[in-house]
């Protein structure tokens, strides 16, 4: 009897779940809302290594990249643009590996899938000059895939959203932001801010209790708090460029960013997986809601970094870094 009751309860739960699935399908749409499709994937369109140029229209912008004879990609309208090579590599990877979860003909009308007003139009060009246009329409609310057509054909395909994600609509999104080697061991930090300048150095052979010191004069070193220096180094290690705001700023732009009279930090360090020490100087401008404006000495582009990190670095001085006087010490 108990088993029969349990079975009835389980059947009741199954019925509720089934009804929920049906309701969700009617609310959010389903595959049944689309024309009949086959399971064929997109035929091979681009042979590996043959694409030498790609341009796309998205978000009102038109961007073009070309592959140079040296194998590196560049922004066609301005080859001096600091293009992060990982972006064209991702684009080509998506195009060469283009597959679809399903396809169907456009007899129902391409406008129903946003293809009369595409969100993105990609033109891929091969070394022999042949070009293929890919029109990308709406995103399916259920599968998150996009509808597209190839070269004006009659078939409509459904493809991964990763294809659209590989083609940003903002040029500056393509800029290199990893502009200095990752720090491993920091040996010295010099900070200038306004009229203040402090130079700190690492040396584990001078004192048994301290290994970081401030240069107080010729042949004069004052010890620094190990914990406070650890905090400062943590800020230095966490400093990174979050985005590029201007890759070719004018003098007025530099003044607007507060970089005409910048603060600075010079770091001597050994990068990860290297043995030779390098020196990098960061120039800090103003901070606002967007972040801190930063550039590297000797470089042109201006970047945004975390404002709180920049402020912690520039506020460091001997009063914040000196060790606490222990009881009994003079």
C-alpha positions, 0 to 999 in steps of 0.5 A: 500500500505504501509503495502504491502511495509513493508511486502516485506521489512520484507520478504527480511530481512528474506531471507537475515537472512536465507541465512546467517544462511545457510552460517554459517552452511556450514562454521562452520559445523552443526549437519547434518555433523554427522551420524544419532543420537538418543536422548538417554542419556548415561545410568547410569555408576557410582552409587553415592558414589562408585568411589574410584580411578580415573586416567587420561592421558592428555597433556602428563601427567598421574595423579592418585587420590585415596580415603582414608578410611577417605573419603579424596582424595590423589595423589597416587604417593605422598600422601603428595601432598597438594591436593585441595579436590574440584578437585576430588569432581568436577571430581566425580560429572562430572562422576556420572552425565555423560550425552550426548546430542546425541549418534551415532554408530562409523560406520563412523570411530572413527578417524573422531572424534579424538578418535584414538588419544584421548585428554584425557583418564579417567579410573574410578575405583569403590570400587569393583575393576571394572574400566571403560575407557572413551576416549575423542576425538575432540571438536565439533566446533559448540556445544563446546561438546566433542566426547567420547566412554565408555569402548570400546563400539561402541557408540560415545557420545557428552558430555559437555566440563565441563567433560574435564575441570574437569581434569587438565593436570598439577599436580600443578593445583590440589594444595590447594592455599587457604592456610590461613583463609580469613582476616576480622579484622586486629589488627597488621602488622609487616613487615621486609624487609632487615634491616628494621622492622616496627611493627604497631598495632591497638588501638582505645582508645589511641587517638581521631584522630588516631587508628593505631600506630607504635611501636617506643620503649618500651611503645612508640607508634607513630600515623600513617596516617589513609589513608596510613594505609587503603592503606596498609591494602588494600594490605594485604587484597588483598594478595592471592596465585595465584598458587603453583609453588613447593609443595616440594622445595629443598634447592637449589629451596628455594635459587632460589626463593629468600626465603633463605633470605626472607622479611616477614609480620606477621599479627594478625587478626580475620578471617571471621565468627570467633571470635578468633584471629590468627597469620600468617607470610608470607615469600617473596622471589624474584619477576619476570615476573611470580609474587612474590614467597611466602610461609607461615612460617612453611609450605613447598609449594611455591606459586606465588602471585601478585608482585605489592601487595608484593612490596607495602607491603614490601616497607611500612615504617614509612616515608610512613605511618606517618601522615602529619603534620597539619598547626600550629603543631610542 
